[in-house]
Amino acid sequence: MSALRQVRGWFSAKRRFEFCLTLVMVTGLTAACGALLMLPNSVLPTLRAVAPGPESGQVTASDPQVPQVKRLMEGYGKVIAESVTTGSNRGGIVLGHATRSADVDVLAGELAAATVAVSALWGADWSQAPVVVVAASTAEFAALTGSTGDVPAEVAAVTVSDVFRPGDRPTGQRVVFGPEAGRRLGADGLRTVLRHELTHVATRAVTAEGSPQWLLEGFAEYAAHRGSAGTVAEIAPALTARARTGALPAELPADVVFEPASGQAALAYEQAWSACAFLADRFGEGRLVTLYRELARGPRDHAAVDAAFREVIATPYADFLTDWRTWITSRTTEGA
């Protein structure tokens, strides 16, 4: 269970959204990630490649891990696959089983659009050939993620990577959805979680252990919801409700608040999203990305964070907090 202790989660207000958790797990190096649900994203037509079996040949995909993953999955039933051209002639793929074919179709239909969207924000310096897997059982989920012990039912998706040294390009990255993810999240939720997780895949090479969770999760949430028509009140209902009573955040959420046990995980994710949304709105997405690259290099004390804010957005951290709170107020006012 040690790899799951850092699972971050959130429970949305009034049960408007399902609870989902995501987790980035690396052998010997674990970092937690969470995903919120939002509004529908555009979906590209599905490009079905093969429904592989001994008679139908090898799955076509750019990532060399695919044959090994497929062999592992075959122990849990016949594997189906949908191959997707994700850009620059790269091949992404979604693997699953017939019992989860609807989830496979949804994720394959979104994979090209999600990859393009993440690259448009982050840049093209990642594989852009995602491997996405839908497990048919908790046992298969555990096998695909290398989990030991029980996997909490709330875990909807896990992003796994091989261990790698800083500066190297990560290998073996794949997003694994749990067997109940589609039923609990619905098609729109699957699409949003996919974009969130692909953001973690894209940023993994420059993200070090101990980096601030408000930035890692807030940036992934910003990417997941970027371009949607949702208002702040729709994306962040808990934050909105508190802001309308005058209860504005005094600080960015600490890492510990992202833990489900804190009881404030929903609010933490919404605050993190809003901080990144504010930064992009006020200073531009380019500076948001630059700030991520600066602060995601590992633990930072207050002085280092303040220095990064001054360097990247020419604003002291204390002034950022004041301006962020003002932005929240303006966006959460009734009728905004």
Solvent accessible surface area in square Angstrom, and as a share of the most:
residue,aa,sasa,rsa
1,M,96,0.43
2,S,80,0.52
3,A,33,0.25
4,L,9,0.05
5,R,174,0.63
6,Q,65,0.29
7,V,8,0.05
8,R,17,0.06
9,G,0,0.00
10,W,4,0.01
11,F,123,0.51
12,S,14,0.09
13,A,37,0.29
14,K,184,0.78
15,R,209,0.76
16,R,132,0.48
17,F,36,0.15
18,E,72,0.32
19,F,20,0.08
20,C,0,0.00
21,L,6,0.03
22,T,0,0.00
23,L,0,0.00
24,V,3,0.02
25,M,11,0.05
26,V,5,0.03
27,T,108,0.63
28,G,86,0.83
29,L,51,0.25
30,T,27,0.16
31,A,13,0.10
32,A,0,0.00
33,C,4,0.02
34,G,0,0.00
35,A,0,0.00
36,L,3,0.01
37,L,9,0.05
38,M,12,0.05
39,L,58,0.29
40,P,83,0.52
41,N,19,0.10
42,S,82,0.53
43,V,66,0.38
44,L,80,0.40
45,P,112,0.70
46,T,57,0.33
47,L,89,0.45
48,R,135,0.49
49,A,44,0.34
50,V,38,0.22
51,A,49,0.38
52,P,1,0.01
53,G,5,0.05
54,P,141,0.89
55,E,131,0.59
56,S,46,0.30
57,G,45,0.43
58,Q,108,0.48
59,V,10,0.06
60,T,95,0.55
61,A,30,0.23
62,S,60,0.39
63,D,29,0.15
64,P,123,0.77
65,Q,21,0.09
66,V,3,0.01
67,P,39,0.25
68,Q,121,0.54
69,V,5,0.03
70,K,21,0.09
71,R,152,0.55
72,L,66,0.33
73,M,0,0.00
74,E,71,0.32
75,G,69,0.67
76,Y,91,0.35
77,G,33,0.32
78,K,121,0.51
79,V,1,0.01
80,I,22,0.11
81,A,0,0.00
82,E,0,0.00
83,S,16,0.11
84,V,5,0.03
85,T,76,0.44
86,T,3,0.02
87,G,26,0.25
88,S,87,0.56
89,N,145,0.74
90,R,83,0.30
91,G,15,0.15
92,G,0,0.00
93,I,0,0.00
94,V,0,0.00
95,L,0,0.00
96,G,0,0.00
97,H,9,0.04
98,A,73,0.57
99,T,101,0.59
100,R,53,0.19
101,S,45,0.29
102,A,70,0.54
103,D,16,0.08
104,V,0,0.00
105,D,56,0.29
106,V,29,0.17
107,L,0,0.00
108,A,2,0.02
109,G,3,0.03
110,E,0,0.00
111,L,0,0.00
112,A,11,0.08
113,A,14,0.11
114,A,0,0.00
115,T,0,0.00
116,V,86,0.50
117,A,21,0.16
118,V,3,0.02
119,S,20,0.13
120,A,68,0.52
121,L,14,0.07
122,W,10,0.04
123,G,27,0.26
124,A,69,0.54
125,D,71,0.37
126,W,10,0.04
127,S,51,0.33
128,Q,15,0.07
129,A,7,0.05
130,P,6,0.04
131,V,3,0.02
132,V,0,0.00
133,V,0,0.00
134,V,1,0.00
135,A,0,0.00
136,A,26,0.20
137,S,42,0.27
138,T,92,0.54
139,A,61,0.47
140,E,0,0.00
141,F,4,0.02
142,A,23,0.17
143,A,39,0.30
144,L,1,0.00
145,T,8,0.05
146,G,59,0.57
147,S,16,0.11
148,T,103,0.60
149,G,56,0.54
150,D,122,0.63
151,V,27,0.16
152,P,42,0.27
153,A,89,0.69
154,E,66,0.30
155,V,9,0.05
156,A,1,0.01
157,A,0,0.00
158,V,1,0.00
159,T,1,0.01
160,V,18,0.11
161,S,3,0.02
162,D,67,0.35
163,V,95,0.55
164,F,34,0.14
165,R,177,0.65
166,P,128,0.81
167,G,77,0.74
168,D,57,0.29
169,R,141,0.51
170,P,14,0.09
171,T,84,0.49
172,G,10,0.10
173,Q,24,0.11
174,R,38,0.14
175,V,1,0.01
176,V,0,0.00
177,F,1,0.00
178,G,2,0.02
179,P,18,0.11
180,E,68,0.31
181,A,3,0.02
182,G,11,0.11
183,R,178,0.65
184,R,43,0.16
185,L,15,0.08
186,G,30,0.29
187,A,40,0.31
188,D,52,0.27
189,G,2,0.02
190,L,3,0.01
191,R,37,0.13
192,T,0,0.00
193,V,0,0.00
194,L,0,0.00
195,R,16,0.06
196,H,0,0.00
197,E,0,0.00
198,L,0,0.00
199,T,2,0.01
200,H,11,0.05
201,V,10,0.06
202,A,4,0.03
203,T,3,0.02
204,R,11,0.04
205,A,37,0.29
206,V,50,0.29
207,T,17,0.10
208,A,37,0.28
209,E,71,0.32
210,G,41,0.40
211,S,1,0.01
212,P,20,0.13
213,Q,11,0.05
214,W,15,0.05
215,L,0,0.00
216,L,7,0.04
217,E,0,0.00
218,G,0,0.00
219,F,1,0.00
220,A,1,0.00
221,E,0,0.00
222,Y,27,0.10
223,A,6,0.05
224,A,1,0.00
225,H,7,0.03
226,R,69,0.25
227,G,83,0.80
228,S,32,0.21
229,A,98,0.76
230,G,16,0.15
231,T,59,0.34
232,V,15,0.09
233,A,29,0.22
234,E,69,0.31
235,I,12,0.06
236,A,0,0.00
237,P,16,0.10
238,A,21,0.16
239,L,1,0.01
240,T,4,0.03
241,A,58,0.45
242,R,108,0.40
243,A,12,0.09
244,R,109,0.40
245,T,113,0.66
246,G,58,0.56
247,A,36,0.28
248,L,59,0.29
249,P,11,0.07
250,A,81,0.63
251,E,87,0.39
252,L,16,0.08
253,P,11,0.07
254,A,58,0.45
255,D,57,0.30
256,V,103,0.59
257,V,40,0.23
258,F,0,0.00
259,E,39,0.17
260,P,49,0.31
261,A,104,0.81
262,S,45,0.29
263,G,62,0.59
264,Q,87,0.38
265,A,4,0.03
266,A,15,0.12
267,L,19,0.09
268,A,1,0.00
269,Y,0,0.00
270,E,2,0.01
271,Q,18,0.08
272,A,0,0.00
273,W,14,0.05
274,S,0,0.00
275,A,0,0.00
276,C,0,0.00
277,A,9,0.07
278,F,0,0.00
279,L,1,0.01
280,A,11,0.08
281,D,86,0.45
282,R,121,0.44
283,F,47,0.19
284,G,29,0.28
285,E,52,0.24
286,G,55,0.53
287,R,113,0.41
288,L,2,0.01
289,V,17,0.10
290,T,67,0.39
291,L,0,0.00
292,Y,3,0.01
293,R,80,0.29
294,E,43,0.19
295,L,1,0.00
296,A,0,0.00
297,R,137,0.50
298,G,3,0.03
299,P,100,0.63
300,R,77,0.28
301,D,96,0.50
302,H,120,0.54
303,A,72,0.56
304,A,34,0.27
305,V,19,0.11
306,D,27,0.14
307,A,55,0.42
308,A,5,0.04
309,F,0,0.00
310,R,133,0.48
311,E,133,0.60
312,V,17,0.10
313,I,4,0.02
314,A,83,0.65
315,T,17,0.10
316,P,36,0.23
317,Y,12,0.04
318,A,67,0.52
319,D,71,0.37
320,F,1,0.00
321,L,15,0.08
322,T,73,0.42
323,D,44,0.23
324,W,0,0.00
325,R,62,0.23
326,T,84,0.49
327,W,18,0.06
328,I,0,0.00
329,T,64,0.37
330,S,56,0.36
331,R,92,0.34
332,T,2,0.01
333,T,75,0.44
334,E,130,0.59
335,G,84,0.80
336,A,72,0.56
